[in-house]
């Protein structure tokens, strides 16, 4: 039993080959043919129509860039649908990562705000203490965690490493890099105090 291509699949294969040969209008025809499918698929997974449109566009861009990898040009529609679903998944992951980072930064800032005044610097004004808190709050997450654990909890690099499940050398590098950033960011305060 031989599988025969439908007229659309045969036409898709011809359009893919023409696109690969440099005919831009051939890919335009594929876009017209499959736009509604890509948009509807994205919209079914992402409730926002504007974002679904962006995903559909990105899917076509990705398909065009990787068209040479399509094994069976007659199955362009199915291939595009897999690309669109992957683009939706990537969008959701990015959203989750972005939300997690924002929530983490907000939680870190709340922790910094809740901290008592730095007891090792009793001569600092409230404004200066706030300046230090902001500088620490601007550190990348892993550096910020290490600095807070070192100076607020009084843990050694080895203890921090145990708490975070990291090698002590890694924590020492993080602390060193955090010190370097803080020296730069706190330079105006050092001039003011000194």
C-alpha positions as CSV (number, residue, x, y, z in Angstrom):
1,X,0.0,0.0,0.0
2,X,1.5,3.3,-1.0
3,X,0.8,6.5,0.7
4,X,-0.2,9.3,-1.6
5,X,0.2,13.0,-0.9
6,X,-2.9,15.1,-1.0
7,X,-2.8,18.0,-3.5
8,X,-2.1,20.4,-0.5
9,X,0.8,18.3,0.7
10,X,2.3,18.1,-2.8
11,X,1.8,21.8,-3.2
12,X,3.5,22.4,0.2
13,X,6.5,20.3,-0.9
14,X,6.8,22.4,-4.0
15,X,6.6,25.6,-2.1
16,X,9.2,24.4,0.4
17,X,11.6,23.5,-2.4
18,X,10.9,26.8,-4.1
19,X,11.6,28.7,-0.9
20,X,14.9,26.8,-0.4
21,X,15.8,27.7,-4.0
22,X,15.4,31.4,-3.1
23,X,11.7,32.2,-4.0
24,X,10.5,34.4,-1.1
25,X,7.0,34.6,-2.4
26,X,6.7,30.8,-2.1
27,X,7.2,31.1,1.7
28,X,4.7,33.9,1.7
29,X,2.1,31.5,0.2
30,X,2.9,29.0,3.0
31,X,2.4,31.8,5.6
32,X,-1.0,32.7,4.1
33,X,-2.0,29.0,4.0
34,X,-1.0,28.3,7.6
35,X,-1.3,31.6,9.4
36,X,-4.8,30.9,10.8
37,X,-3.7,27.5,12.0
38,X,-0.6,28.8,13.8
39,X,-2.5,31.7,15.3
40,X,-5.4,29.5,16.5
41,X,-2.9,27.0,18.0
42,X,-1.0,29.7,19.8
43,X,-4.3,31.3,21.0
44,X,-5.5,28.0,22.4
45,X,-2.4,27.8,24.6
46,X,-1.8,31.4,25.3
47,X,-5.0,33.3,26.1
48,X,-3.7,36.7,25.0
49,X,-4.4,37.4,21.2
50,X,-1.5,39.9,20.8
51,X,0.9,37.4,22.4
52,X,-0.5,34.6,20.3
53,X,0.1,36.7,17.2
54,X,3.7,37.3,18.2
55,X,4.1,33.5,18.8
56,X,2.7,32.7,15.3
57,X,5.1,35.2,13.7
58,X,8.0,33.8,15.7
59,X,7.0,30.3,14.6
60,X,7.1,31.3,10.9
61,X,10.4,33.0,11.4
62,X,11.8,29.9,13.1
63,X,10.4,27.7,10.4
64,X,11.9,29.8,7.6
65,X,15.3,29.8,9.4
66,X,15.3,26.0,9.8
67,X,13.5,25.1,6.6
68,X,16.5,23.2,5.4
69,X,16.1,20.8,8.3
70,X,12.5,19.8,7.3
71,X,12.8,16.1,6.3
72,X,9.5,15.7,4.6
73,X,8.5,19.0,2.9
74,X,5.0,17.6,2.2
75,X,4.4,17.8,6.0
76,X,5.2,21.5,6.4
77,X,1.9,22.1,8.3
78,X,2.5,19.4,11.0
79,X,6.1,20.6,11.4
80,X,5.0,24.2,11.8
81,X,2.4,23.1,14.4
82,X,5.2,21.5,16.5
83,X,7.3,24.6,16.2
84,X,4.3,26.7,17.3
85,X,3.6,24.5,20.3
86,X,7.3,24.7,21.3
87,X,7.2,28.5,20.9
88,X,4.1,28.5,23.3
89,X,6.0,26.4,25.8
90,X,9.0,28.7,25.6
91,X,6.8,31.7,26.1
92,X,5.2,30.2,29.2
93,X,8.6,29.2,30.6
94,X,9.9,32.7,30.1
95,X,6.9,34.1,31.8
96,X,7.4,31.8,34.8
97,X,11.1,32.6,35.0
98,X,10.4,36.3,34.8
99,X,7.7,36.1,37.5
100,X,10.0,34.0,39.7
101,X,12.9,36.5,39.3
102,X,10.6,39.4,40.1
103,X,9.1,37.6,43.1
104,X,12.5,36.7,44.3
105,X,13.8,40.2,44.0
106,X,10.7,41.5,45.8
107,X,11.2,39.0,48.6
108,X,14.9,39.9,48.9
109,X,14.0,43.6,49.1
110,X,11.4,42.9,51.8
111,X,14.0,40.9,53.8
112,X,16.5,43.7,53.4
113,X,13.9,46.3,54.5
114,X,13.0,44.1,57.5
115,X,16.6,43.9,58.7
116,X,17.7,45.9,61.7
117,X,20.2,48.7,61.2
118,X,23.6,47.3,60.5
119,X,25.0,47.0,64.1
120,X,28.6,46.9,62.8
121,X,28.2,50.4,61.5
122,X,26.4,52.3,64.3
123,X,27.5,55.7,63.0
124,X,25.5,55.5,59.8
125,X,22.4,57.6,59.3
126,X,19.1,56.0,58.3
127,X,19.7,57.4,54.7
128,X,23.1,55.8,54.6
129,X,21.8,52.5,55.9
130,X,19.1,52.6,53.2
131,X,21.8,53.2,50.6
132,X,23.7,50.1,51.8
133,X,20.5,48.0,51.7
134,X,19.8,49.2,48.1
135,X,23.3,48.4,47.0
136,X,23.0,44.9,48.5
137,X,19.5,44.5,46.9
138,X,21.0,45.3,43.5
139,X,23.4,42.4,43.6
140,X,22.7,39.3,41.5
141,X,20.7,36.8,43.5
142,X,23.4,34.3,44.4
143,X,25.8,37.1,45.5
144,X,23.1,38.8,47.5
145,X,22.2,35.5,49.3
146,X,25.9,35.0,50.2
147,X,26.4,38.5,51.5
148,X,23.2,38.4,53.6
149,X,24.1,35.0,55.0
150,X,27.7,36.2,55.7
151,X,26.9,39.6,57.4
152,X,23.4,39.3,58.6
153,X,23.4,35.6,59.8
154,X,27.2,35.7,60.6
155,X,27.9,32.5,58.7
156,X,31.3,31.6,57.4
157,X,31.9,30.7,53.7
158,X,31.9,27.0,54.7
159,X,28.6,27.3,56.6
160,X,27.1,29.2,53.7
161,X,28.3,26.5,51.3
162,X,26.7,23.8,53.4
163,X,23.4,25.8,53.6
164,X,23.3,26.3,49.8
165,X,24.7,22.9,48.8
166,X,27.6,24.5,47.0
167,X,31.4,24.0,47.2
168,X,33.1,26.4,49.7
169,X,35.3,27.6,46.9
170,X,32.2,28.7,44.9
171,X,30.8,30.6,47.8
172,X,34.2,32.3,48.4
173,X,34.2,33.4,44.7
174,X,30.6,34.7,45.1
175,X,31.6,36.7,48.2
176,X,34.7,38.1,46.5
177,X,32.7,39.2,43.4
178,X,30.0,40.7,45.7
179,X,32.6,42.6,47.7
180,X,34.0,44.0,44.4
181,X,30.6,45.2,43.2
182,X,29.8,46.6,46.7
183,X,33.1,48.5,46.9
184,X,32.3,50.1,43.5
185,X,28.6,50.8,44.4
186,X,29.3,52.1,47.9
187,X,32.2,54.4,46.9
188,X,30.1,57.5,47.4
189,X,29.1,56.4,50.9
190,X,32.8,55.7,51.8
191,X,33.7,59.3,50.7
192,X,30.8,60.7,52.7
193,X,31.7,58.7,55.9
194,X,35.5,59.0,55.5
